Amino acid sequence: MDSFQVNCWSEHEELKVVMLCTPSIVDVTNSKIAEQVGWSEPVNHHKAMENFMALKTTLENAGVRVIDYAEELLNDQQLLSEQLINRYFVRDLACVVGQQILPGNAGSSLRRPEYPHAHAILAKWFPKQFISNAQPCKSLECGDVMLLNKDAVLMNLGMRTSLEAVESLKERFFKQGFSEIAVIDLPKGNDTLHLDMNCNVVHHNLMIAKSFVRYFPVQVFTA
């Protein structure tokens, strides 16, 4: 994986390389089980695979290089990984901030087994850019991290991201050249689980969000 270097300064610029993960082979067979694992409805893995392939093909047709990290796992890792029902939410695992990869820390026991597998692959691929000693001591899932532009980062204190984790990483963001880190505390529910479920950057000066988001204050850290 030495043909490119990771590089990301915002959420809205052109995608060049995207990491995905093939869905689990396990079905979530009924509504009761779905509720118990924190999902809203049952999931059939064949349908999930169809959706995954449609996404992968669409990205590739647009000229994006797609990497499926599940294909890089060792056999014993694969046996475990393919049983993990949440493993295709790869944004939570790590985030690219400037020219560094910051690993996340799982806030749910259902997610935790996946993180060492993905982090080990990223550290192998990008030994100079994967900052292993930057992993927060408290939970931080990177779906709560959003790069607004080259100056500002927005982070959410969600169900799985703590203020302690944000504070432990903010100097890393400043060293990459970002000047402001805004922290918001959105409602904690399954439909508001992460920041990226509630808003998104759609242009260099434009964000689209659920209507309630505008009522929440933000705390801003500066360098």
C-alpha positions, 0 to 999 in steps of 0.5 A: 500500500505504498502507492499513495499517502493519506491526506485529508483536509475537509469533508467536501473535496474530491474522493481519491481513495476510500476504505470499505469493509465487506458486510458480515455474513451473519443475519440479524433475523428479527426485530427483537434481536435487532433491538438488542444489538442496537439496530432499528430493524432486521438485516439480511446479509445477502441484501447487505452485500448487494448494497455494498457492491452497489456502493463499491461499483458506484465509487469505482465508476466515478474513478475512486480507488476502493480498498476492502480491508476485510480482504487483507485479514489473516485467516484466523482474523477473518473467521472472527471478523466476518461474524462482527455485524457492525464491521462495515462502519469503517469511519468509526475506526480511524480518521485522517486528519491532515497527513496523519491517521488518528485511531479511534477507540471503540465505545461499544463492546460490539465494536471493540473486536474489530478495531485491533484488526483494522488498526494493525492493517493501517499501521502496516500500510502507513507506518509513518502516518499512523499515530499509534500512541495518539489513540485516546484513553477514553472512547472516541469513534470517528463518526463523531469527527468532522473536518469542516475545512482546513482551519476548523474541526467539529466533534460530537460528544456522542454516546460513544465519544467522551470529552476526555478523548477530545481533549487528549487529541486536540493538540494533534489537530493543532499540530496538523494546522487546524486552528479551531476545534468546535465541540457539540453535545447532540442528543444521545439516541440510536438515531443521533448516535454519531455526528455524521448521522446528523449533518454533513459538509456539502461545500466549502462554506455550506453544511446541511443538518437536521433541523434541531442541530442549529439549537445546540451551542458549541464550545470552541478550543483554539490553539 
